[in-house]
Amino acid sequence: MADIAAVRPASRMSFGGWPQLALWGCLALALIIAPQVFSSSAAVSLLSQLGTLVIFCLSYNMLLGEGGMYSFGHAAYSGLGAYFAIHAMNMAAHGKFYIPVWLIPLVGGIAGMVFGILFGYLTTRKAGTAFAMITLGVVELVHASSEMFPGFFGGEGGVETNRNYGSGFFGMTFGPQIRVYYLIVAWLLLSAIAMYALTRTPLGRIMNAVRDNAERAQFVGYDPKTVRFFILVLSAFFAGISGGLQAINMELITSESVSSLRSGDAMIFTFIGGAQAFFGPIIGVLIGGFLSFKLSDYTQAWQLYLGIFFILIVMYAPTGVSGILLSNWRVIRAGLFGRVAWRWSAVVCAGAMIALAGAVLIELSYGFVFGSEKGAVVNYVRALDKNIQGVVWGAAIVVLVGGIFLLRRLLPPFKDAWNDVSSRAHLMKSGDRA
């Protein structure tokens, strides 16, 4: 009976009390004041892109984190939502019918949901690897269709629009980028709250039950196929909202929006942030967005850094950055961090040595191989005197080897000490609940 009670839906929806409400308030405040801190036009544009990407990754995490469904085709729903949204904008601009710009994301969401129903009926009949492969086939099919039907998809040039039409929202149009940013923030908060609320509903609990043990959930009386179908349809709706916001923000949608590469971005960022925590994708987008959008301005090796970071997360921190933060927070709250503080600091220092030396060696290698390539860091390395480059090479190798040696010596006792304090913190928390 204990197992059945574990999958019984929650009787009421809860947002976790004042601490989580305060967290939501801090998130909203940070989003509101961000353009005041990063006020350049390039920064506001980047923040707008990250906002749409956060909704996309949160919707993807509904499949991965809540339902345990590995999808390689999530971009099909956001991309098709973006195409329908941008066509709706063009039709509204030409007077065929009227829909305000601030409601355009809803058009994308409805389109994403419709295609979620269409594709979800096929894909959710299978689970695990079969589901992942079918979703990959779906997104490739949609991407191929974007080249076969240029009348709708616009061919290689894509579909353009102008978001500055109509009377606007209370007389305010969305021509300036800062207004588009706050429109994205409004939809981001609404979508995030709705997705979080869904995890606290009976359907959200059953989603977790199907993820953990589909056979047992079926034994209790729930059809896993039906649950997976509803998860995908709801996830596709929010993915379509992100696509509609992308259409408003970029004013151009191309076939890249329905490619498997965009689906891969969602998976990578979600894994980096951590799929087990609701806010994990937000952290993943911030880290992945920095590596993709900002670091690329300084070095040609940004994809290599992103790939290495992703591999390290998957191998050594499968719960993602959010899992690392939460485990540290639990130990700190239990008052046990002092027992591992010096070991923790030593491991972090050794890791920093490896990261710094590795980055120097990578940049030196790129500077040697791609002499004419752009990139501030690579150009700076090339500008060094050859004798100085030799010294830097040697010093970086020494620091790298020293960091690896220290990490190998420090990591085993740190793991033992950390497992001990983590277990104690968990027992203390369980005792408080009891």
Summary of the structure (lengths in Angstrom):
residues: 434
radius of gyration: 24.0
end to end distance: 19.5
largest distance: 73.3
contacts: 1468
relative contact order: 0.12
helix: 79%
strand: 1%
